[in-house]
């Protein structure tokens, strides 16, 4: 799809971190971790039911998302570095 339509934004959902890395490598513009988002929504509901202010819930969710998406970016970069090293080693 990416090769046929390079300007199209491809948003994909993955079950776990390995899925997300695979989808990003395959050309997805953005990947959404389904388990993370479901867990965050569950946590937000619990916080709302216990009387936590909405702005505090929003900040907490944003913090978790920022950390988890940063971890995804690091994992993807490390995976790409490993792949590039393997390719260089195969060319020796």
Secondary structure, DSSP 8 states (H G I E B T S, - for coil): -TTT-TTS--EEEESSHHHHHHHHHTT-SEEEEHHHHHHHHHHHHHHHHTT--HHHHHHHHHHHHHHHHHHHHHHHHHHHHHHHHHHHHHT-
